[in-house]
Amino acid sequence: MFASLRMEEKSEVDALSVVCEFADVFPEEISDLPPEREVVFSIDVVPGTSPISMAPYRML
């Protein structure tokens, strides 16, 4: 989740709403947010395949 956060200025980890809301999940001392890094994401397409097309399910 932290990888998706974008912060322009340095802030305290304790000020994040997620940390405040779920304080029982996080350790008492969190040093800092992880450093920014680029995440490489790709979907490998196999030759000869086509997208899966499914009609939406509607309950009558």
C-alpha positions as CSV (number, residue, x, y, z in Angstrom):
1,M,0.0,0.0,0.0
2,F,2.8,2.4,0.8
3,A,4.1,2.0,-2.8
4,S,1.0,3.8,-4.1
5,L,1.3,6.8,-1.8
6,R,2.8,9.9,-3.4
7,M,4.0,12.6,-1.0
8,E,5.5,15.9,-2.1
9,E,7.0,16.9,1.2
10,K,8.6,14.9,4.0
11,S,6.0,13.9,6.7
12,E,5.8,11.8,9.8
13,V,4.6,8.3,9.4
14,D,2.4,8.7,12.4
15,A,0.4,11.4,10.6
16,L,-0.8,9.0,7.9
17,S,-4.5,8.3,8.2
18,V,-4.0,4.5,7.6
19,V,-1.4,4.3,10.4
20,C,-3.7,6.2,12.8
21,E,-6.8,4.2,11.9
22,F,-5.1,0.8,12.2
23,A,-2.6,1.5,14.9
24,D,-2.9,-2.0,16.4
25,V,-1.4,-3.5,13.1
26,F,1.7,-1.3,12.9
27,P,4.7,-1.7,15.2
28,E,5.3,0.9,17.9
29,E,8.3,2.4,16.1
30,I,8.3,2.9,12.4
31,S,11.4,4.6,11.2
32,D,10.2,6.0,7.9
33,L,8.4,5.3,4.6
34,P,10.3,3.1,2.2
35,P,12.3,5.0,-0.5
36,E,10.6,5.8,-3.8
37,R,11.3,3.3,-6.5
38,E,10.0,2.5,-10.0
39,V,7.8,-0.5,-10.2
40,V,8.0,-2.4,-13.5
41,F,4.6,-4.0,-14.5
42,S,3.9,-5.9,-17.6
43,I,1.5,-8.5,-18.9
44,D,3.0,-11.2,-21.1
45,V,0.6,-12.0,-24.0
46,V,0.9,-15.4,-25.6
47,P,0.8,-15.4,-29.4
48,G,-2.5,-16.7,-30.8
49,T,-4.6,-15.8,-27.8
50,S,-7.5,-13.4,-27.7
51,P,-9.1,-11.4,-24.9
52,I,-11.7,-13.1,-22.8
53,S,-15.1,-11.7,-23.5
54,M,-17.9,-12.5,-21.0
55,A,-21.4,-11.1,-21.0
56,P,-22.2,-9.3,-17.7
57,Y,-24.2,-11.5,-15.3
58,R,-27.6,-10.1,-14.5
59,M,-29.9,-11.5,-11.9
60,L,-33.5,-11.4,-13.0
